[in-house]
Protein backbone atom coordinates (compact mmCIF):
# COMPACT_ATOMS: atom_id res chain seq x y z
CA UNK A 1 0.00 0.00 0.00
CA UNK A 2 2.85 2.38 0.85
CA UNK A 3 4.48 1.67 -2.53
CA UNK A 4 1.25 2.27 -4.48
CA UNK A 5 0.39 5.47 -2.62
CA UNK A 6 3.98 6.77 -2.58
CA UNK A 7 4.48 6.28 -6.32
CA UNK A 8 1.17 7.98 -7.07
CA UNK A 9 2.05 10.99 -4.90
CA UNK A 10 5.51 11.26 -6.48
CA UNK A 11 3.97 11.27 -9.97
CA UNK A 12 1.42 13.90 -8.98
CA UNK A 13 4.13 16.20 -7.63
CA UNK A 14 6.32 15.63 -10.69
CA UNK A 15 3.48 16.48 -13.07
CA UNK A 16 2.70 19.60 -11.04
CA UNK A 17 6.37 20.66 -11.22
CA UNK A 18 6.47 20.13 -14.98
CA UNK A 19 3.26 22.12 -15.48
CA UNK A 20 4.50 24.93 -13.22
CA UNK A 21 7.84 25.06 -15.06
CA UNK A 22 6.09 25.15 -18.43
CA UNK A 23 3.75 27.94 -17.37
CA UNK A 24 6.70 29.89 -15.98
CA UNK A 25 8.46 30.00 -19.35
CA UNK A 26 8.08 33.07 -21.52
CA UNK A 27 9.13 33.84 -25.04
CA UNK A 28 12.67 34.72 -23.88
CA UNK A 29 13.17 31.44 -22.02
CA UNK A 30 15.44 28.85 -23.56
CA UNK A 31 13.41 26.01 -25.05
CA UNK A 32 14.51 22.60 -23.72
CA UNK A 33 16.00 20.30 -26.36
CA UNK A 34 13.61 17.90 -28.04
CA UNK A 35 15.34 14.81 -26.69
CA UNK A 36 14.99 16.03 -23.09
CA UNK A 37 11.30 16.79 -23.52
CA UNK A 38 10.76 13.43 -25.24
CA UNK A 39 12.57 11.45 -22.53
CA UNK A 40 10.69 13.30 -19.79
CA UNK A 41 7.35 12.58 -21.46
CA UNK A 42 8.17 8.91 -22.06
CA UNK A 43 9.42 8.56 -18.49
CA UNK A 44 6.20 9.98 -17.09
CA UNK A 45 4.12 7.68 -19.29
CA UNK A 46 6.18 4.67 -18.21
CA UNK A 47 5.80 5.58 -14.54
CA UNK A 48 2.04 5.95 -15.05
CA UNK A 49 1.82 2.50 -16.67
CA UNK A 50 3.88 0.87 -13.91
CA UNK A 51 1.80 2.53 -11.22
CA UNK A 52 -1.46 1.42 -12.82
CA UNK A 53 -0.20 -2.18 -13.04
CA UNK A 54 0.90 -2.07 -9.40
CA UNK A 55 -2.46 -0.63 -8.39
CA UNK A 56 -4.46 -3.29 -10.25
CA UNK A 57 -2.11 -6.04 -9.07
CA UNK A 58 -2.52 -4.86 -5.48
CA UNK A 59 -6.30 -5.03 -5.78
CA UNK A 60 -6.16 -8.45 -7.48
CA UNK A 61 -3.89 -10.01 -4.88
CA UNK A 62 -5.92 -8.42 -2.07
CA UNK A 63 -9.04 -10.12 -3.46
CA UNK A 64 -7.41 -13.46 -4.25
CA UNK A 65 -4.82 -13.80 -1.49
CA UNK A 66 -6.14 -11.67 1.34
CA UNK A 67 -3.41 -10.12 3.47
CA UNK A 68 -0.59 -12.30 2.16
CA UNK A 69 2.43 -10.07 1.33
CA UNK A 70 3.49 -9.82 -2.32
CA UNK A 71 6.65 -8.51 -3.96
CA UNK A 72 6.39 -5.56 -6.40
CA UNK A 73 7.19 -7.80 -9.39
CA UNK A 74 4.35 -10.12 -8.38
CA UNK A 75 2.01 -7.15 -8.24
CA UNK A 76 3.14 -6.05 -11.70
CA UNK A 77 2.57 -9.53 -13.15
CA UNK A 78 -0.85 -9.75 -11.47
CA UNK A 79 -1.95 -6.34 -12.69
CA UNK A 80 -0.56 -6.45 -16.25
CA UNK A 81 -3.46 -8.45 -17.84
CA UNK A 82 -6.01 -6.01 -16.48
CA UNK A 83 -4.14 -2.85 -17.46
CA UNK A 84 -4.86 -3.16 -21.17
CA UNK A 85 -8.50 -4.08 -20.56
CA UNK A 86 -9.15 -1.04 -18.43
CA UNK A 87 -6.91 1.54 -20.11
CA UNK A 88 -9.53 3.06 -22.42
CA UNK A 89 -12.13 3.14 -19.65
CA UNK A 90 -9.69 4.88 -17.29
CA UNK A 91 -8.93 7.46 -19.97
CA UNK A 92 -12.65 8.13 -20.53
CA UNK A 93 -13.24 8.32 -16.78
CA UNK A 94 -10.36 10.76 -16.39
CA UNK A 95 -11.78 12.88 -19.20
CA UNK A 96 -15.19 12.88 -17.46
CA UNK A 97 -13.61 14.04 -14.19
CA UNK A 98 -11.69 16.79 -16.02
CA UNK A 99 -14.89 17.92 -17.75
CA UNK A 100 -16.81 18.03 -14.46
CA UNK A 101 -13.92 19.89 -12.86
CA UNK A 102 -13.95 22.47 -15.67
CA UNK A 103 -17.71 22.95 -15.29
CA UNK A 104 -17.44 23.48 -11.53
CA UNK A 105 -14.51 25.86 -11.95
CA UNK A 106 -16.31 27.94 -14.56
CA UNK A 107 -19.75 28.00 -12.92
CA UNK A 108 -18.90 28.18 -9.22
CA UNK A 109 -15.70 30.15 -9.77
CA UNK A 110 -17.60 32.67 -11.86
CA UNK A 111 -20.23 33.07 -9.15
CA UNK A 112 -17.77 33.43 -6.27
CA UNK A 113 -14.94 35.36 -7.98
CA UNK A 114 -16.72 37.31 -10.68
CA UNK A 115 -14.49 38.46 -13.50
CA UNK A 116 -11.42 36.53 -12.33
CA UNK A 117 -9.78 34.24 -14.93
CA UNK A 118 -9.87 30.52 -14.19
CA UNK A 119 -6.09 30.27 -14.00
CA UNK A 120 -6.11 32.85 -11.18
CA UNK A 121 -8.55 30.96 -8.98
CA UNK A 122 -7.13 29.55 -5.71
CA UNK A 123 -5.49 26.14 -5.87
CA UNK A 124 -7.61 24.85 -2.99
CA UNK A 125 -10.79 25.71 -4.90
CA UNK A 126 -9.60 23.68 -7.90
CA UNK A 127 -8.85 20.77 -5.55
CA UNK A 128 -12.36 20.93 -4.07
CA UNK A 129 -13.87 20.98 -7.58
CA UNK A 130 -11.79 17.92 -8.52
CA UNK A 131 -13.05 16.22 -5.37
CA UNK A 132 -16.66 16.94 -6.34
CA UNK A 133 -16.05 15.52 -9.82
CA UNK A 134 -14.62 12.30 -8.37
CA UNK A 135 -17.57 11.98 -6.02
CA UNK A 136 -20.02 12.11 -8.96
CA UNK A 137 -18.28 9.29 -10.87
CA UNK A 138 -17.37 7.29 -7.75
CA UNK A 139 -19.59 4.30 -8.52
CA UNK A 140 -17.99 3.40 -11.90
CA UNK A 141 -14.58 4.42 -10.52
CA UNK A 142 -14.87 1.73 -7.83
CA UNK A 143 -17.07 -0.99 -9.27
CA UNK A 144 -15.82 -1.27 -12.86
CA UNK A 145 -12.20 -2.13 -11.93
CA UNK A 146 -13.54 -4.49 -9.24
CA UNK A 147 -15.72 -6.35 -11.76
CA UNK A 148 -12.86 -6.48 -14.29
CA UNK A 149 -10.51 -7.98 -11.69
CA UNK A 150 -12.92 -10.46 -10.08
CA UNK A 151 -15.02 -11.58 -13.05
CA UNK A 152 -12.17 -11.33 -15.59
CA UNK A 153 -14.25 -9.15 -17.92
CA UNK A 154 -13.49 -6.34 -20.32
CA UNK A 155 -14.01 -2.85 -18.92
CA UNK A 156 -17.16 -2.20 -20.94
CA UNK A 157 -18.65 -5.59 -20.04
CA UNK A 158 -17.91 -4.72 -16.42
CA UNK A 159 -19.63 -1.36 -16.93
CA UNK A 160 -22.76 -3.25 -18.01
CA UNK A 161 -22.38 -5.62 -15.05
CA UNK A 162 -22.25 -2.64 -12.70
CA UNK A 163 -26.01 -2.07 -12.97
CA UNK A 164 -26.57 -5.19 -10.83
CA UNK A 165 -24.75 -3.65 -7.88
CA UNK A 166 -25.28 -0.66 -5.62
CA UNK A 167 -22.65 1.00 -3.52
CA UNK A 168 -25.05 0.82 -0.59
CA UNK A 169 -24.75 -2.98 -0.60
CA UNK A 170 -21.14 -2.69 0.58
CA UNK A 171 -21.10 -2.59 4.38
CA UNK A 172 -19.86 0.73 5.70
CA UNK A 173 -19.08 2.19 2.27
CA UNK A 174 -21.03 5.41 2.73
CA UNK A 175 -19.46 5.99 6.15
CA UNK A 176 -16.02 5.38 4.62
CA UNK A 177 -16.82 7.78 1.75
CA UNK A 178 -17.98 10.50 4.14
CA UNK A 179 -14.94 10.15 6.39
CA UNK A 180 -12.49 9.72 3.50
CA UNK A 181 -13.71 12.66 1.47
CA UNK A 182 -13.85 14.71 4.66
CA UNK A 183 -10.17 13.91 5.23
CA UNK A 184 -9.38 14.92 1.65
CA UNK A 185 -11.32 18.14 2.18
CA UNK A 186 -9.32 18.89 5.32
CA UNK A 187 -6.08 18.24 3.43
CA UNK A 188 -6.65 21.44 1.41
CA UNK A 189 -6.38 23.58 4.59
CA UNK A 190 -2.60 24.09 4.21
CA UNK A 191 -3.29 25.59 0.78
CA UNK A 192 -5.83 27.97 2.33
CA UNK A 193 -3.77 28.89 5.41
CA UNK A 194 -0.21 28.81 4.09
CA UNK A 195 -0.65 29.44 0.39
CA UNK A 196 1.12 27.59 -2.40
CA UNK A 197 4.15 29.77 -3.00
CA UNK A 198 7.65 28.30 -3.05
CA UNK A 199 8.34 25.22 -0.95
CA UNK A 200 4.92 25.44 0.73
CA UNK A 201 3.44 24.12 -2.50
CA UNK A 202 5.03 20.73 -1.85
CA UNK A 203 3.43 20.53 1.60
CA UNK A 204 -0.05 21.50 0.44
CA UNK A 205 0.00 19.44 -2.78
CA UNK A 206 1.69 16.50 -1.04
CA UNK A 207 -0.92 16.30 1.72
CA UNK A 208 -3.77 16.52 -0.78
CA UNK A 209 -2.21 13.84 -3.02
CA UNK A 210 -1.52 11.48 -0.10
CA UNK A 211 -5.06 11.86 1.26
CA UNK A 212 -6.68 11.41 -2.15
CA UNK A 213 -4.58 8.40 -3.14
CA UNK A 214 -4.98 6.64 0.21
CA UNK A 215 -8.74 7.20 0.47
CA UNK A 216 -9.46 6.08 -3.09
CA UNK A 217 -7.27 2.99 -2.63
CA UNK A 218 -9.11 2.01 0.57
CA UNK A 219 -12.49 2.50 -1.12
CA UNK A 220 -11.33 0.47 -4.14
CA UNK A 221 -10.21 -2.34 -1.81
CA UNK A 222 -13.59 -2.34 -0.07
CA UNK A 223 -15.32 -2.61 -3.46
CA UNK A 224 -13.10 -5.38 -4.85
CA UNK A 225 -13.28 -7.45 -1.65
CA UNK A 226 -17.07 -7.19 -1.63
CA UNK A 227 -17.34 -8.15 -5.31
CA UNK A 228 -15.03 -11.11 -4.59
CA UNK A 229 -17.31 -12.20 -1.75
CA UNK A 230 -20.34 -11.97 -4.04
CA UNK A 231 -18.51 -14.00 -6.70
CA UNK A 232 -17.48 -16.69 -4.19
CA UNK A 233 -21.01 -16.90 -2.81
CA UNK A 234 -22.57 -17.28 -6.27
CA UNK A 235 -19.94 -19.87 -7.26
CA UNK A 236 -20.60 -21.87 -4.08
CA UNK A 237 -24.36 -21.72 -4.68
CA UNK A 238 -23.98 -22.89 -8.27
CA UNK A 239 -21.73 -25.76 -7.15
CA UNK A 240 -24.24 -26.78 -4.51
CA UNK A 241 -27.06 -26.77 -7.05
CA UNK A 242 -25.01 -28.99 -9.39
CA UNK A 243 -24.42 -31.52 -6.61
CA UNK A 244 -28.14 -31.65 -5.92
Secondary structure, 3 states (H helix, E strand, C coil): CHHHHHHHHHHHHHHHHHHHHHHHCCCCCCCCCHHHHHHHHHHHHHHHHHHHHHHHHHHHHHHHHCCCCCCHHHHHHHHHHHHHHHHHHHHHHHHHHHHHHHHHHHHHHHHHCCCCCHHHCCHHHHHHHHHHHHHHCHHHHHHHHHHHHHHCCCHHHHHHHHHHCCHHHCCCHHHHHHHHHHHHHHCCHHHHHHCCCCCHHHHHHHHHHHHHHHHHHHHHHHHHHHHHHHHHHHHHHHHHHHHC
